[in-house]
Amino acid sequence: MARNESATESHELDPLHAQTHPVATIGNTAQPENPKPIAAKESGNVKRPGDRIFEILSTASAAIITVMIAAIGAFLIWRAIPALSNNVGGLVGFFTYSGAWDTSDTQAMSFGIPNLLAATMLISVVALLIAMPIALGIAIFLSNYAPKRLVKPLGYTVDMLAAVPSIVYGLWGWQVLGPALSNFYIWLESWAGGFFLFATYSNSPAFATGRNMLTGGIVLAVMILPIIAATAREVFVQTPKGHVEAALALGATRWEVVRMTVLPFGMSGYISGAMLGLGRALGETMALYMVVSPSSAFRFSLFDGGTTFATAIANAAAEFNDDTRAGAYIAAGLVLFLLTFIVNAAARGIVNSGK
């Protein structure tokens, strides 16, 4: 009892001690309460110098990319406005005029993009129709069927197709692929020539050279194949193992596992890869410049020549010594810029919707 009284007196005589460590009495025994923790800065709110530097650099990089894209768009608009002002049909004629371009008189030019847009889209769609099934088969094989020791070598081989320069594809399509397909084109035209996609005209490219839009579509298909295959494969291999094991436990075959688990899970990645490949195909220049015979007309025939946005700009490089003439082709480049931007944005939207 005396010990408790002395303890109580000592706390009363030491107000600082009593304030810092208050005492709670339980029965006859004095028990100290849990001391209040001293306030401290949360570690999450403290940024180290390295974190600050990395944050600044990453933010600056994102800002630079945004500014560059905006600057490119502003430059194209600035250079295109004078040419569109001197176009005979104005802005409406730019989207409706389908004749041959005439930029000789810079005060009264005649130019439009319907034929360029149609040829660009037709060749790109042909490339997608050829590349997408093959890329899907490659992605499924590498992610589900190939032996582990062959996955990396085969994957590297497919990816190497993306490293081949465009001009090499152009030389291959011009000198090798086109002539090699000549007999196939003759056979196809013999029974399908009545269909508008395989019709021939007096000024169509000769089958012996194969410099038509179908050959251009095949070359583009080879070029965009690794983009689609690599994107789809990376998504397929991320299929949850639990889904695969559950399907196997229910007695599903390997193909049923792919059909019921892998494809539904990775379909958004496969489609987004196809959209990215389409963006590459829309802007391809050198390969199509060498493979497809130029033509200002568009008659919906794969056996015909054609001119895309990119090849039209490349063909007219000699006219770029005059700002107004160059502005006509820069206006076409602006449409191509917006088209590829929309396609890539759609691919990003598909990826986000699949998450």
C-alpha atoms as one frame of an Amber mdcrd trajectory, in Angstrom:
protein
   0.000   0.000   0.000   2.828   2.356   0.793   4.418   1.487  -2.525   1.242
   2.504  -4.402   1.046   5.793  -2.470   4.671   6.626  -3.218   4.146   5.870
  -6.896   1.106   8.109  -6.979   2.937  10.948  -5.232   5.883  10.704  -7.632
   3.549  11.088 -10.633   1.794  14.033  -9.028   5.139  15.748  -8.339   6.310
  15.107 -11.935   3.665  16.691 -14.193   5.772  16.162 -17.347   6.007  12.465
 -16.669   2.329  12.297 -15.861   1.412  14.068 -19.118   3.623  11.860 -21.227
   2.765   8.545 -19.600  -0.686   8.770 -17.982  -1.564   6.101 -15.454  -4.709
   4.067 -15.342  -5.636   2.325 -12.099  -7.089  -1.121 -12.392  -8.075  -2.367
  -8.986  -5.195  -1.576  -6.653  -2.541  -1.822  -9.358  -1.394   1.197 -11.372
  -1.106   0.322 -15.086   0.434   2.734 -17.611  -1.785   3.484 -20.623  -0.475
   2.927 -24.118   1.630   5.961 -24.950   0.405   8.073 -27.866   2.733   7.510
 -30.844   4.766  10.468 -31.896   3.553  11.964 -35.168   5.837  11.122 -38.055
   5.776  11.707 -41.767   4.302   8.854 -43.684   6.860   7.207 -45.895   4.433
   7.300 -48.830   4.410  11.104 -48.815   8.180  11.416 -48.863   9.676  11.530
 -52.363  13.302  10.736 -52.789  15.388  12.761 -55.243  15.532   9.858 -57.666
  11.745   9.546 -57.654  11.353  13.268 -58.328  13.823  13.160 -61.218  12.120
  10.123 -62.756   8.697  11.742 -62.404   9.899  14.940 -64.065  11.557  13.063
 -66.941   8.570  10.805 -67.595   6.141  13.729 -67.482   8.357  15.726 -69.837
   8.574  12.781 -72.246   4.800  12.416 -72.367   4.416  16.161 -72.875   6.996
  16.198 -75.689   5.216  13.402 -77.572   1.888  15.207 -77.253   3.407  18.485
 -78.401   5.110  16.795 -81.376   1.863  15.190 -82.566   0.026  18.484 -82.198
   2.850  20.295 -84.020   2.724  17.834 -86.928  -1.036  18.266 -87.227  -0.734
  22.065 -87.062   2.005  22.066 -89.720  -0.069  19.933 -92.095  -3.111  22.156
 -91.650  -1.052  25.331 -92.107   0.504  24.096 -95.365  -2.740  22.574 -96.711
  -5.006  25.622 -96.314  -3.488  27.697 -99.203  -3.754  24.765-101.619  -7.332
  23.986-100.593  -8.189  27.663-101.079  -6.931  27.454-104.685  -8.664  24.147
-105.418 -11.383  24.532-108.066 -13.868  22.599-105.974 -12.642  23.945-102.664
 -12.870  21.709 -99.611 -15.913  19.902-101.017 -14.069  19.143-104.233 -11.151
  17.805-102.242 -13.437  15.057-100.917 -15.413  14.481-104.136 -13.101  15.076
-107.130 -11.988  11.696-108.543 -10.197  12.761-111.730  -6.491  13.083-112.411
  -4.703  15.694-110.349  -3.845  18.930-112.134  -1.632  21.268-110.144   0.049
  23.040-113.093  -1.928  26.257-112.483  -1.480  27.027-108.827  -4.373  29.531
-108.918  -6.887  26.959-110.197  -5.818  23.456-109.199  -7.955  20.327-109.395
  -7.295  17.584-106.892  -9.227  15.254-104.622  -8.787  12.136-102.511 -11.637
   9.657-103.279  -9.469   7.455-105.531  -6.504   7.660-103.165  -8.666   6.719
-100.208 -10.333   3.847-102.056  -7.039   2.376-103.307  -5.432   2.727 -99.886
  -8.317   1.013 -98.121  -8.663  -1.776-100.714  -5.002  -2.768-100.570  -4.982
  -2.548 -96.760  -8.131  -4.660 -96.414  -6.676  -7.318 -98.734  -3.540  -7.346
 -96.585  -5.623  -7.780 -93.417  -7.726 -10.592 -94.896  -4.562 -12.501 -95.772
  -2.490 -11.716 -92.674  -5.065 -12.088 -89.879  -5.803 -15.844 -90.238  -2.118
 -16.699 -90.675  -1.124 -14.528 -87.713  -3.831 -16.134 -85.582  -2.557 -19.610
 -86.456   1.023 -18.601 -85.648   0.003 -17.100 -82.294  -2.048 -20.160 -81.293
   0.722 -22.542 -82.310   3.459 -20.678 -80.434   1.361 -20.220 -77.296  -0.292
 -23.652 -77.041   1.137 -26.275 -79.393   4.813 -25.613 -80.091   7.431 -27.456
 -77.992   9.086 -25.151 -75.485  12.497 -25.471 -77.142  11.026 -24.182 -80.425
   8.930 -21.297 -79.111  11.733 -18.736 -78.894  13.466 -19.589 -82.206  10.187
 -19.576 -84.116   9.049 -16.417 -82.352  12.301 -14.651 -83.240  11.941 -15.789
 -86.848   8.476 -14.278 -87.137   9.561 -11.086 -85.385  12.486 -10.725 -87.784
  10.018 -10.089 -90.594   9.316  -6.714 -89.003  13.014  -5.807 -89.210  13.242
  -6.222 -92.995  13.356  -2.788 -94.703  10.391  -1.771 -96.830  12.510  -1.381
 -99.942  13.600  -5.017 -99.675   9.962  -6.081 -99.620   9.400  -3.837-102.621
  12.230  -5.442-104.596  11.010  -8.911-103.661   7.425  -8.141-104.668   8.474
  -6.466-107.920  11.133  -8.907-109.121  10.047 -12.214-107.571   6.498 -12.376
-106.225   4.689 -10.535-109.041   6.151 -12.574-111.912   5.763 -15.794-109.919
   2.023 -15.160-109.516   1.437 -14.419-113.197   0.113 -17.902-114.040  -2.147
 -17.845-110.989  -3.533 -14.479-112.061  -4.216 -15.788-115.576  -6.053 -18.816
-114.158  -8.034 -16.657-111.707  -9.053 -14.170-114.398 -10.139 -16.997-116.727
 -13.069 -17.998-114.510 -13.567 -14.964-112.216 -12.915 -12.151-114.691 -16.620
 -11.325-114.841 -16.555 -10.317-111.176 -15.616  -6.667-110.671 -12.786  -7.439
-108.211 -10.958  -9.482-110.860 -11.842  -7.512-113.984  -9.144  -6.379-116.410
  -9.005  -3.340-118.657  -6.989  -2.245-121.663  -4.559  -0.270-119.506  -4.363
  -2.736-116.636  -0.852  -3.940-115.668   0.293  -7.050-117.527   0.045 -10.320
-115.624   3.661 -11.027-116.540   4.802  -8.238-114.232   2.129  -8.724-111.561
   2.278  -5.050-110.603  -1.331  -4.837-109.463  -3.110  -4.140-106.192  -3.466
  -7.816-105.325   0.306  -8.239-105.348   0.587  -5.089-103.248  -1.890  -6.526
-100.750   0.084  -9.771-100.478   3.332  -7.875 -99.878   1.636  -5.747 -97.226
   0.239  -8.895 -95.595   3.760 -10.242 -95.129   4.873  -6.908 -93.712   2.108
  -6.601 -91.083   2.058 -10.307 -90.203   4.652 -10.074 -87.386   2.823  -7.153
 -85.746  -0.452  -9.056 -85.503   1.163 -12.374 -84.561   3.375 -10.888 -81.839
   0.531  -8.919 -80.271  -1.845 -11.872 -80.263   0.800 -14.259 -78.903   1.661
 -11.978 -75.996  -2.007 -11.855 -75.016  -2.667 -15.561 -75.507   0.176 -16.608
 -73.183  -1.395 -14.533 -70.400  -4.545 -16.653 -70.313  -5.128 -17.561 -66.623
  -3.768 -21.001 -65.882  -6.793 -21.721 -63.733  -9.087 -21.429 -66.749  -6.933
 -23.772 -68.797  -6.621 -26.330 -66.003 -10.364 -26.211 -65.318 -11.116 -26.928
 -68.962  -8.650 -29.814 -69.008 -10.140 -31.183 -65.800 -13.547 -31.279 -67.488
 -12.079 -33.428 -70.245 -11.640 -30.758 -72.925  -9.240 -31.453 -75.764  -6.407
 -29.045 -76.523  -8.392 -27.392 -79.326 -11.420 -27.047 -77.036  -9.200 -25.382
 -74.447  -8.025 -22.919 -77.071 -11.560 -22.296 -78.303 -13.176 -21.928 -74.865
 -10.453 -20.150 -72.878  -7.563 -18.784 -74.949  -9.510 -17.191 -77.805 -12.178
 -15.479 -75.652  -9.497 -14.132 -73.327  -7.186 -12.858 -76.072  -9.651 -11.768
 -78.744  -9.347  -8.075 -77.856  -5.549  -8.283 -78.140  -5.816 -10.069 -81.472
  -8.161  -7.436 -82.895  -6.036  -4.582 -81.548  -2.971  -6.155 -83.172  -4.867
  -6.270 -86.462  -5.730  -2.592 -86.084  -2.086  -1.747 -85.455  -1.159  -3.727
 -88.555  -3.781  -1.784 -90.492  -2.164   1.451 -89.333   1.156   0.206 -90.700
  -0.435  -0.805 -94.001  -2.171   2.541 -94.510   1.099   4.456 -94.420   3.366
   2.068 -96.319   5.211   3.834 -99.137   8.288   2.262-100.700   7.027  -1.294
-101.042   3.810  -0.232-102.785   5.691   2.384-104.809   7.736  -0.415-106.375
   5.115  -3.178-106.524   1.890  -1.462-107.661   1.721   0.262-111.038   0.546
   3.882-110.532  -2.890   4.826-111.817  -5.070   7.868-111.185  -8.254   5.866
-111.792  -9.905   3.475-109.366 -12.172   0.753-110.762 -12.458  -1.648-107.779
 -10.349  -4.298-109.501  -7.509  -6.073-107.743  -5.899  -6.671-111.150  -5.720
  -2.936-111.771  -3.021  -0.469-110.791  -3.614   2.145-108.151  -2.216   5.017
-106.158  -2.394   5.267-102.384  -1.906   8.343-100.246   1.718   7.499 -99.548
   2.664   6.589-103.120   0.947   9.713-104.495   3.073  11.879-102.226   6.229
   9.962-103.181   5.468  10.225-106.906   4.980  13.991-106.656   8.170  14.759
-104.741   9.478  16.718-107.735   6.639  19.230-107.378   7.524  20.144-103.828
   9.686  23.069-104.980   6.455  25.072-105.092   4.691  25.564-101.762   1.183
  25.684-103.225   1.618  22.516-105.281   3.186  20.779-102.328   0.233  21.912
-100.228  -2.127  19.799-102.346  -0.226  16.653-101.446   0.236  17.811 -97.876
  -3.556  18.026 -97.654  -3.680  14.366 -98.692  -1.032  13.648 -96.073  -3.233
  15.345 -93.486  -6.065  12.937 -94.285  -3.666   9.998 -94.002  -2.393  11.362
 -90.668  -5.934  11.590 -89.312  -6.816   8.155 -90.681  -3.869   6.407 -89.033
  -4.480   8.345 -85.825  -8.100   7.145 -85.746  -7.084   3.545 -86.446  -4.473
   3.519 -83.669  -6.902   5.185 -81.256  -9.473   2.507 -82.088  -6.882  -0.190
 -81.384  -6.155   1.366 -77.986  -9.879   1.535 -77.249 -10.305  -2.154 -78.096
  -7.437  -3.069 -75.749  -8.923  -1.027 -72.904 -12.404  -2.449 -73.439 -11.040
  -5.985 -73.163  -9.431  -5.410 -69.764
